[in-house]
């Protein structure tokens, strides 16, 4: 059972690349967040929920131990923090905070694949993930653990290569490094404690998860409305990106045409509209979706 009687707790990153987006997700799920007396604990004024704002590498432990019921954390942090005991479970990917853990090295290193790292030293902040990758590749290399500024390790002769998170690649380029192999792909995920909340809070917990799933589902989704000839309905439906079965309704006074409404889970580009128009669609409207369940 959760350690806080009568309240749910959600762990989010206090600062860093996921902090703002995590708070946005919480607010978009209908939770009115109020800053507390200190920067560690925020209250939710419309539900018995607290937000615990902590270091990202503490979030998996807090959730696994039942200190928090839910947490928002990067997959890379979750994977690196796993141990032999009980671990938090992933409820869903959240679609933001995407990055890649990559091997990178200076251009002067004669690199012809992962085997080129045999016997070398590799600097990283993710020794568990890197060790697993090296073992899978059958590579014997020494791992140098660093907690920051990993990219300077080759310049300081601490290591021949690095394994670090890459989003744009600008930091690697600034330090004269070239990205090579992908070791791990990461994004923000919602995690849940193996420790059940109080019975009276279980429904609220499920509701919050469902709301967050609705927020995630609506990200990038569009609601498309158009008129179409009945004869072109199959062709037009096939063009709609990422849409399930659309809603088709008769047009008043028209037996030869229908109105089509569809939720598109993929991006709707101008090229998509041009294809729809060329197939016979007219009066095409594309609207953003704020919430979806």
C-alpha positions as CSV (number, residue, x, y, z in Angstrom):
1,X,0.0,0.0,0.0
2,X,1.2,3.5,-0.8
3,X,3.1,5.3,2.0
4,X,0.9,8.4,2.0
5,X,-2.5,7.8,3.6
6,X,-5.4,9.1,1.6
7,X,-3.4,10.5,-1.3
8,X,-1.7,9.4,-4.5
9,X,1.8,10.5,-5.4
10,X,3.2,11.1,-8.8
11,X,7.0,11.5,-9.2
12,X,8.2,13.9,-11.9
13,X,11.6,15.3,-12.8
14,X,12.5,18.5,-10.8
15,X,14.7,19.9,-13.5
16,X,16.0,18.8,-16.9
17,X,14.7,17.9,-20.3
18,X,11.6,16.1,-19.1
19,X,10.5,18.5,-16.3
20,X,8.3,20.9,-18.2
21,X,6.7,18.4,-20.5
22,X,5.9,16.1,-17.5
23,X,4.1,19.0,-15.8
24,X,2.3,19.8,-19.1
25,X,1.0,16.2,-19.2
26,X,-0.2,16.3,-15.7
27,X,-2.1,19.6,-16.3
28,X,-3.5,18.4,-19.6
29,X,-4.9,15.4,-17.7
30,X,-7.0,17.8,-15.8
31,X,-5.0,18.0,-12.6
32,X,-4.8,21.6,-11.2
33,X,-1.3,21.8,-9.8
34,X,-0.5,24.3,-7.1
35,X,3.1,25.0,-6.0
36,X,3.7,23.9,-2.4
37,X,5.6,25.5,0.5
38,X,8.8,24.0,-1.0
39,X,9.9,23.1,-4.4
40,X,9.9,19.4,-3.7
41,X,6.2,18.9,-3.2
42,X,3.4,20.3,-5.4
43,X,-0.3,19.8,-4.5
44,X,-3.2,19.0,-6.9
45,X,-6.1,21.1,-5.6
46,X,-8.9,19.2,-7.3
47,X,-7.9,15.6,-6.3
48,X,-6.0,14.0,-3.4
49,X,-2.8,13.8,-5.4
50,X,0.7,15.2,-4.7
51,X,3.5,15.7,-7.2
52,X,6.9,14.8,-5.9
53,X,9.6,16.7,-7.8
54,X,12.9,14.8,-7.6
55,X,16.1,13.9,-9.5
56,X,15.3,11.8,-12.5
57,X,17.4,8.8,-11.3
58,X,15.5,8.7,-8.0
59,X,12.1,8.3,-9.8
60,X,12.4,4.5,-10.6
61,X,13.3,3.8,-7.0
62,X,10.6,5.9,-5.5
63,X,7.9,4.2,-7.7
64,X,9.3,0.7,-7.2
65,X,9.3,1.1,-3.4
66,X,5.8,2.5,-3.3
67,X,6.8,6.0,-2.2
68,X,5.1,7.1,-5.3
69,X,2.2,5.4,-7.2
70,X,3.2,6.7,-10.7
71,X,6.2,8.4,-12.2
72,X,7.3,10.0,-15.4
73,X,10.9,9.2,-16.4
74,X,13.1,8.5,-19.4
75,X,13.4,4.9,-20.5
76,X,17.2,5.2,-20.3
77,X,17.0,6.2,-16.6
78,X,14.5,3.4,-15.9
79,X,16.6,0.8,-17.7
80,X,19.8,1.9,-16.0
81,X,18.2,1.8,-12.6
82,X,16.8,-1.7,-12.8
83,X,18.0,-4.2,-10.1
84,X,17.3,-7.7,-9.1
85,X,14.3,-6.8,-6.9
86,X,10.9,-5.4,-7.6
87,X,10.8,-2.8,-10.3
88,X,8.3,-0.3,-11.5
89,X,6.3,-1.4,-14.6
90,X,5.9,0.7,-17.8
91,X,2.3,1.7,-18.3
92,X,2.8,3.5,-21.6
93,X,5.3,5.5,-23.7
94,X,4.5,9.2,-23.7
95,X,5.8,10.4,-27.0
96,X,8.2,13.1,-25.8
97,X,11.7,13.3,-24.6
98,X,12.9,11.1,-27.4
99,X,16.7,10.5,-27.6
100,X,19.2,7.8,-28.5
101,X,22.0,6.3,-26.5
102,X,24.9,6.1,-29.0
103,X,28.4,5.0,-29.3
104,X,30.6,7.9,-30.6
105,X,34.3,8.3,-31.2
106,X,36.8,10.7,-32.7
107,X,37.3,10.5,-36.5
108,X,40.9,9.4,-36.0
109,X,39.8,6.1,-34.4
110,X,39.9,3.4,-37.1
111,X,36.2,2.4,-36.6
112,X,34.8,-0.4,-38.7
113,X,32.0,-1.6,-36.4
114,X,31.5,-2.4,-32.7
115,X,34.3,-5.0,-32.8
116,X,36.7,-2.1,-33.3
117,X,36.1,-1.2,-29.6
118,X,37.6,-4.5,-28.4
119,X,40.1,-3.9,-25.6
120,X,39.4,-0.1,-25.5
121,X,38.0,2.2,-22.8
122,X,34.5,3.6,-23.3
123,X,33.2,6.5,-21.1
124,X,29.5,6.6,-20.2
125,X,26.9,7.5,-17.6
126,X,25.0,4.4,-18.4
127,X,27.3,1.5,-17.5
128,X,24.6,-1.2,-17.1
129,X,23.0,-0.5,-20.5
130,X,26.4,-0.3,-22.2
131,X,27.7,-3.5,-20.5
132,X,24.7,-5.4,-21.7
133,X,25.2,-4.1,-25.2
134,X,28.9,-5.0,-25.2
135,X,28.1,-8.5,-23.9
136,X,25.5,-9.0,-26.6
137,X,28.1,-8.0,-29.2
138,X,30.8,-10.2,-27.7
139,X,33.0,-7.2,-27.1
140,X,35.5,-7.0,-24.2
141,X,36.0,-3.3,-23.4
142,X,36.6,-1.4,-20.2
143,X,33.8,1.0,-19.1
144,X,34.8,4.3,-17.5
145,X,31.8,5.7,-15.5
146,X,31.3,9.5,-15.7
147,X,28.4,11.5,-14.3
148,X,28.7,14.4,-16.6
149,X,30.5,15.9,-19.5
150,X,31.1,12.4,-21.0
151,X,31.9,13.9,-24.4
152,X,35.2,15.3,-23.1
153,X,36.6,11.9,-22.2
154,X,38.4,11.2,-25.5
155,X,40.0,14.7,-25.5
156,X,41.3,14.1,-21.9
157,X,42.6,10.7,-22.9
158,X,40.2,9.1,-20.4
159,X,38.7,6.9,-23.0
160,X,38.9,6.1,-26.7
161,X,35.1,6.4,-27.3
162,X,32.0,7.3,-25.4
163,X,28.4,6.1,-25.0
164,X,26.1,9.0,-24.4
165,X,22.6,10.4,-25.1
166,X,22.2,12.1,-28.4
167,X,19.2,14.2,-29.5
168,X,20.5,16.7,-32.2
169,X,24.2,15.6,-32.3
170,X,25.4,19.2,-31.8
171,X,27.3,18.4,-28.6
172,X,29.1,15.5,-30.2
173,X,30.0,17.6,-33.2
174,X,31.3,20.5,-30.9
175,X,33.6,18.0,-29.3
176,X,34.9,16.4,-32.5
177,X,33.0,13.2,-32.1
178,X,31.1,11.1,-34.7
179,X,28.0,9.1,-33.7
180,X,28.3,5.4,-34.6
181,X,26.1,2.6,-33.2
182,X,22.7,2.9,-31.5
183,X,22.9,1.3,-28.1
184,X,19.4,2.2,-26.8
185,X,16.5,4.3,-27.9
186,X,14.6,6.2,-25.2
187,X,11.6,8.4,-24.6
188,X,9.6,9.4,-21.6
189,X,7.4,6.7,-20.1
190,X,4.7,6.5,-17.4
191,X,5.6,4.0,-14.8
192,X,3.5,2.4,-12.0
193,X,4.4,1.0,-8.6
194,X,4.1,-2.7,-7.9
195,X,2.7,-1.6,-4.5
196,X,-1.1,-1.1,-4.8
197,X,-2.6,2.1,-3.5
198,X,-5.3,2.1,-0.9
199,X,-8.5,0.5,-2.2
200,X,-10.3,3.8,-2.1
201,X,-7.7,5.4,-4.4
202,X,-7.6,2.6,-7.0
203,X,-10.3,4.1,-9.1
204,X,-8.6,7.5,-9.1
205,X,-5.3,5.9,-10.1
206,X,-7.0,4.1,-13.0
207,X,-8.7,7.4,-14.0
208,X,-5.5,9.3,-14.1
209,X,-3.8,6.7,-16.2
210,X,-6.8,6.7,-18.7
211,X,-6.7,10.5,-18.9
212,X,-3.0,10.5,-19.6
213,X,-3.5,7.9,-22.3
214,X,-6.1,10.2,-23.8
215,X,-3.7,13.1,-23.8
216,X,-1.0,11.0,-25.4
217,X,-3.4,9.7,-28.1
218,X,-4.4,13.2,-29.0
219,X,-0.9,14.4,-29.5
220,X,-0.5,15.1,-33.2
221,X,-3.9,13.7,-34.0
222,X,-6.2,15.6,-36.2
223,X,-10.0,15.5,-36.8
224,X,-10.7,15.6,-40.5
225,X,-14.1,16.5,-42.0
226,X,-14.8,16.5,-45.7
227,X,-17.5,15.9,-48.4
228,X,-16.9,13.1,-50.8
229,X,-18.6,11.5,-53.8
230,X,-20.0,8.0,-52.9
231,X,-18.1,6.6,-55.8
232,X,-14.7,7.9,-54.4
233,X,-15.3,6.9,-50.8
234,X,-12.9,3.9,-50.8
235,X,-10.1,5.9,-52.5
236,X,-10.5,8.9,-50.1
237,X,-10.6,6.7,-47.0
238,X,-7.4,5.0,-48.1
239,X,-5.7,8.4,-48.3
240,X,-6.6,9.5,-44.8
241,X,-3.4,9.0,-42.7
242,X,-3.6,6.7,-39.7
243,X,-7.4,6.7,-39.6
244,X,-9.6,3.9,-38.5
245,X,-13.0,3.4,-40.0
246,X,-14.4,6.9,-40.6
247,X,-17.9,8.1,-39.8
248,X,-19.9,8.4,-43.1
249,X,-23.1,10.4,-43.1
250,X,-25.5,11.4,-45.9
251,X,-25.6,14.9,-47.2
252,X,-29.0,16.6,-47.2
253,X,-30.5,16.6,-50.6
254,X,-27.5,14.7,-52.1
255,X,-27.8,11.0,-52.9
256,X,-24.4,10.9,-54.7
257,X,-22.3,12.4,-51.9
258,X,-21.6,11.9,-48.2
259,X,-19.9,13.7,-45.3
260,X,-16.8,11.9,-43.9
261,X,-15.4,12.5,-40.4
262,X,-12.2,10.8,-39.3
263,X,-9.6,10.9,-36.5
264,X,-6.2,10.7,-38.1
265,X,-3.4,9.6,-35.8
266,X,-0.7,10.6,-38.2
267,X,0.3,14.0,-39.5
268,X,-1.9,15.5,-42.1
269,X,0.2,17.4,-44.6
270,X,-0.7,19.8,-47.4
271,X,0.2,17.0,-49.8
272,X,-2.5,14.9,-48.0
273,X,-5.1,17.5,-48.6
274,X,-4.1,17.8,-52.3
275,X,-4.4,14.1,-52.7
276,X,-7.9,14.1,-51.1
277,X,-9.0,17.0,-53.4
278,X,-7.7,15.2,-56.4
279,X,-9.7,12.1,-55.4
280,X,-12.9,14.2,-55.4
281,X,-13.1,15.5,-51.8
282,X,-14.3,19.0,-51.1
283,X,-14.9,21.3,-48.1
284,X,-12.0,19.7,-46.3
285,X,-11.4,20.8,-42.7
286,X,-8.5,19.8,-40.4
287,X,-9.0,20.5,-36.7
288,X,-6.7,19.9,-33.7
289,X,-7.8,17.5,-31.0
290,X,-7.4,18.6,-27.4
291,X,-8.6,15.5,-25.6
292,X,-9.4,12.0,-26.7
293,X,-10.5,8.9,-24.8
